[in-house]
Amino acid sequence: MKHCSDSNCSKQRKGEVFAPAELVAYAEGAVVSRTVVENCGGTVTLFSFDAGEGLSEHAAPFDALVNVLDGEVKITIGGQPHHLKSGQSIIMPANIPHALAAVTAFKMMLVMIKA
C-alpha cells in the first residue's frame, strides 16, 4: 500500500516557470501524457492527442478539470457533447461517464482533485 504524505511527487521542478503546452509533444496516431504533479490530493497531467484520437467512455471517482491548451476537442459528459477550443475549460463531474474525441490535434491539462 502506498503511503500518503504531505510531500508530493512533482514531475516538474517547483518554483520554475514553464509552458504546459510545450511539455507534451504531439505524436502521429497517438495519445501522449506527462504527469506534472502527483500527490495524495490529486494529479495534474498534460495530454496531447493526434487528430481523430480519443478516450472511450469511462467514469472517474473524482471531479476533473480539463483546460484545453491547443486545438479542439469534443468532450461528451453524460451523453451531452461539448466542443472546446484552446483557452476553454470544463469540469467533468465525478461518477458521470465521459469521453473525449480530438476534432483537431489538441493538448489539454487535466487536474483531478481527490481530497
N, C-alpha and C positions, 0 to 999 in steps of 0.2 A: 504494500500500500504506500502510495506517495505521500510524504509528509508535507503538510501545508504550513508555510511560514509567511511572515510579512515581507521577506526579501523575495523579489521576483526574478524570473528568468528572462532577462531582456536580451533580445537578439539584436537590438540596435543600441549603440553606445549612448548612454544617458548624458544629458547636458550638451549634446551636439545637434545643430540644426541639420535637418535632412528634408529631401523632397520625396514624399511617399511614392509618387508615380515613377520615380527614377530607380526605386529599389527592386522593382519586379519587371522583368522583360517579357515581351511577347514571344511566344513560340508557336510555329506553324502547326495547326491542328491540335493544340493542347491548351490545358489549363495549368497555370503556374502559380504556386503560392509561396509566401515567405512570412513567417511569424516574426512580428516586430517585438511584441511583449506577450509574455505568458506568465500568469501567476494565479493564485487561488481565487482572486476576484474576477478574473476573466482573461480574455485574449484580444489582441489586435493583430489581424492578419491581412496582408496585402495579396491580391489576386490579379492575374491577367488571364483573359480568355480570348482565344482567337475567334474571329467571326464564325458563327454557327455552332460554337461550343456552348456548353451549359452544365447545369446541375439538375438532375432529375428531382421530382417532387420528394420532399422529406420534411421532417419537423425537428425542431431543436427544443430542449427543455428551458431555454432562456431567451429573453428578448435579444435581438441582434440589430445593430445599426449598420446600414450599408451606405457608404459615401462613394459615389461614382467619381473617379479621378480623371477618366478619359473615356471617350467613346459613348456608346449607347447600349442599354440592356433592357430586356423585358423581364420584370420580376412578377411572378404570379403568386399571390398570397390568398389562401382560402378560395381559390378559383377566380379571383379578381385580378386581371392584368394591370400592371403599372409600367409605363415607359419612362425610363430615367435617362438623362444625359449628364455629361460632365458637369460637376458642380451641384448636382442634386442628391438628396438623401432620402431614405425611407427606413422606418423601424419595422422589422418583421417580428410580430408577436410570438411569444413562446407557445409551443404546442399547436400552432396552426401550420398546416402543410404549405410549403412554398417551393418554388422552382425558379431557376434563372436561365435565360437564353440570350446569348450575345447577338444583338442586332448588327453591330459592327464589332471589331476588336475593341475590348474595353478593359479598364482596370478599376478595381474597387478596393476600398478599405473596409474590412468587416470588424466591427467592435462588438464583442459579446461580453456582457456583464453577468457574472454568475452570482454575485452577492450584493 
